[in-house]
């Protein structure tokens, strides 16, 4: 058996109702976070974090009402920021384009330096950008 380094990176794939609207939204968000685009097609797009975690979107084939984060299933996706300034930059980027649950703030109940913003993507899926 080879002695190979273990890479715990994985990925998540999100089905979206309007691929063009979601590509624009996620492209701007992930550019702000410094993610690399690795796929971009008519009905899909994908990015990878500096740590190797992949996030992709694909056009949904079955359209349903907007996602409710308090319902069973996907609750939220947290994306880690390099600094509180990046969290603030994300907030400036998204606040006019989507629903922000709150302005960026400290969450000392999570850790001393936890600073985050929570917001919805175009389909209502809850996202978080946090520095900790």
C-alpha positions as CSV (number, residue, x, y, z in Angstrom):
1,X,0.0,0.0,0.0
2,X,1.3,3.4,-1.0
3,X,1.9,6.1,1.6
4,X,-0.3,8.8,0.0
5,X,-1.3,12.0,1.7
6,X,-5.0,12.2,2.5
7,X,-6.9,15.1,1.1
8,X,-10.2,15.6,3.0
9,X,-11.5,18.1,0.4
10,X,-14.9,17.3,-1.1
11,X,-17.6,19.1,-3.0
12,X,-21.2,20.2,-3.0
13,X,-23.5,20.6,-6.0
14,X,-26.5,22.9,-5.8
15,X,-29.5,22.7,-8.2
16,X,-30.8,26.1,-9.1
17,X,-33.9,27.4,-10.8
18,X,-32.3,30.0,-13.1
19,X,-28.7,29.1,-14.1
20,X,-27.9,32.4,-15.7
21,X,-29.0,34.4,-12.6
22,X,-27.1,32.0,-10.3
23,X,-24.0,32.0,-12.4
24,X,-23.8,35.8,-12.1
25,X,-24.5,35.7,-8.4
26,X,-22.0,32.9,-7.6
27,X,-19.3,34.2,-10.0
28,X,-19.3,37.6,-8.2
29,X,-19.3,36.0,-4.7
30,X,-16.6,33.5,-5.4
31,X,-14.4,36.1,-7.1
32,X,-14.6,38.1,-4.0
33,X,-13.6,35.1,-1.9
34,X,-10.7,34.2,-4.3
35,X,-12.1,30.9,-5.5
36,X,-10.9,29.5,-8.9
37,X,-13.5,28.8,-11.6
38,X,-13.0,25.3,-12.9
39,X,-16.1,24.8,-15.1
40,X,-18.5,27.0,-16.9
41,X,-21.1,25.7,-19.4
42,X,-24.5,26.5,-20.6
43,X,-26.3,24.6,-17.8
44,X,-23.6,24.4,-15.1
45,X,-20.6,26.1,-13.4
46,X,-18.1,25.1,-10.8
47,X,-15.4,26.7,-8.6
48,X,-12.8,25.4,-6.1
49,X,-11.6,26.9,-2.9
50,X,-7.9,27.4,-2.2
51,X,-8.2,24.4,0.1
52,X,-9.6,22.2,-2.8
53,X,-13.3,22.1,-1.8
54,X,-15.5,22.2,-4.9
55,X,-18.8,24.0,-5.3
56,X,-20.9,23.6,-8.4
57,X,-24.3,24.7,-9.6
58,X,-26.5,23.0,-12.2
59,X,-29.8,23.9,-13.8
60,X,-32.6,22.1,-12.0
61,X,-34.8,19.9,-14.1
62,X,-37.8,20.1,-11.7
63,X,-38.7,23.6,-10.5
64,X,-40.3,23.9,-7.0
65,X,-40.9,26.8,-4.7
66,X,-37.9,28.6,-3.2
67,X,-35.9,26.7,-0.7
68,X,-36.8,27.1,3.0
69,X,-33.7,26.7,5.2
70,X,-35.8,25.6,8.2
71,X,-37.3,22.7,6.3
72,X,-35.7,19.3,6.2
73,X,-32.7,19.1,3.9
74,X,-30.0,21.7,3.2
75,X,-29.7,24.2,6.0
76,X,-26.8,26.5,5.0
77,X,-23.4,26.5,3.5
78,X,-20.6,28.4,5.3
79,X,-17.7,29.7,3.2
80,X,-14.6,30.8,5.2
81,X,-13.2,34.3,4.6
82,X,-9.5,35.3,5.0
83,X,-10.4,38.4,7.1
84,X,-13.3,40.5,8.4
85,X,-12.6,42.9,5.5
86,X,-13.6,40.1,3.1
87,X,-16.8,39.4,5.0
88,X,-17.6,43.2,4.8
89,X,-16.8,43.1,1.0
90,X,-19.2,40.2,0.5
91,X,-21.9,42.1,2.3
92,X,-21.4,45.2,0.1
93,X,-21.5,42.9,-2.9
94,X,-24.7,41.1,-2.0
95,X,-26.8,43.5,0.0
96,X,-28.5,45.1,-3.0
97,X,-28.8,41.8,-4.9
98,X,-30.3,39.4,-2.4
99,X,-31.7,39.1,1.1
100,X,-29.1,39.6,3.9
101,X,-30.4,38.2,7.2
102,X,-28.3,40.8,9.1
103,X,-25.3,43.0,8.5
104,X,-21.9,41.4,9.3
105,X,-21.4,41.0,13.0
106,X,-19.5,39.1,15.7
107,X,-20.8,35.8,17.0
108,X,-18.9,35.3,20.3
109,X,-21.1,32.3,21.1
110,X,-19.2,30.4,18.2
111,X,-15.7,31.7,19.0
112,X,-13.9,34.9,20.1
113,X,-13.1,36.1,16.6
114,X,-16.1,34.7,14.7
115,X,-17.4,37.4,12.4
116,X,-20.0,36.5,9.7
117,X,-22.8,37.5,7.4
118,X,-25.7,35.3,6.5
119,X,-27.7,35.8,3.2
120,X,-29.8,34.0,0.6
121,X,-28.8,32.9,-2.9
122,X,-31.2,33.6,-5.8
123,X,-33.1,30.4,-4.8
124,X,-33.4,31.2,-1.2
125,X,-30.6,28.8,-0.1
126,X,-29.0,30.2,3.0
127,X,-25.3,31.0,2.8
128,X,-22.8,32.3,5.3
129,X,-19.4,33.9,4.8
130,X,-17.4,33.9,8.1
131,X,-14.0,34.7,9.4
132,X,-12.9,32.6,12.4
